[in-house]
Amino acid sequence: MNSKNGLTNMPKTLWNRAAGLALVIAAVGCSPLGAGSTSAQGTVTTAPAAQSAVHPVSGLKVVPLTVTTAGGAHVFKVEVAASPAEQERGLMFRTTMGADEGMIFPMDPPRPAAFWMKNTVIPLDIIFVGADHKVLNIAANAVPYDLSPLPSFGNAAGVLELIGGRAAQIGLKPGDTVNW
């Protein structure tokens, strides 16, 4: 991801514009879904305690996430970035991530989202997921450190980040299903 807003060494006018834009992106695209919250469909979004763990680097809860494509189901272990601070940091500064790992950014209520790659070292596939758990669009192989906004094509109930190229490897396309 990442919706980060730590800008420094900028002229004041540019700083004010950048800070304003960052606040808009953060307010629109990065808001947590609290533990035990219920989604718009009435389903509980937290995994059973027996299935969750804690990531050794981030300290975030890790839950199973299933992506269903035309080729079948693919199970990932994903970190849950639920709070604003967790979502702001995302995968910044991370140098490695496994093929079956990722990060999910739940959003309740669903809304337009835009991510960028500030301080993100590894290329990522950023997958925007609608309220119906169907993939809206994929920003494939997002370029490390790029500050260009990568928007959702509709209201996102969640945003999934996988290692760059993984979505293509499993044949993930808009309309496929993502459940966490």
SULUR-V739405 format. One record per residue. N is the residue number from 1. OMEGA is omega in whole degrees, -180 to 180 (* if undefined). Layout:
N/OMEGA
N/OMEGA
//
This chain:
1/96
2/-179
3/-178
4/179
5/178
6/-178
7/180
8/176
9/180
10/173
11/-174
12/-179
13/179
14/178
15/-179
16/178
17/-179
18/180
19/178
20/178
21/180
22/179
23/178
24/179
25/-180
26/-179
27/-178
28/-169
29/-173
30/177
31/-172
32/169
33/-174
34/179
35/179
36/179
37/180
38/-180
39/180
40/-180
41/179
42/179
43/178
44/-172
45/179
46/179
47/175
48/-176
49/-178
50/-177
51/-177
52/178
53/179
54/-180
55/-176
56/-179
57/-174
58/-174
59/179
60/175
61/177
62/-179
63/174
64/177
65/-179
66/174
67/179
68/180
69/176
70/-180
71/179
72/-177
73/177
74/-177
75/179
76/170
77/-174
78/173
79/180
80/176
81/-172
82/-176
83/177
84/180
85/179
86/-180
87/179
88/-180
89/179
90/-180
91/177
92/173
93/179
94/-178
95/180
96/172
97/-178
98/-178
99/-179
100/176
101/178
102/177
103/178
104/179
105/-180
106/179
107/179
108/10
109/176
110/-178
111/175
112/-179
113/174
114/180
115/173
116/-172
117/-180
118/178
119/178
120/-169
121/-175
122/175
123/-178
124/164
125/-180
126/-173
127/-180
128/-173
129/-180
130/-180
131/178
132/-179
133/175
134/179
135/176
136/180
137/-178
138/170
139/-173
140/176
141/177
142/-172
143/178
144/176
145/-178
146/-179
147/179
148/177
149/177
150/-171
151/171
152/176
153/-178
154/180
155/-179
156/173
157/178
158/176
159/-179
160/174
161/176
162/177
163/-177
164/179
165/-176
166/180
167/179
168/-180
169/-178
170/178
171/-179
172/-178
173/173
174/-177
175/176
176/-173
177/177
178/179
179/177
180/*
//
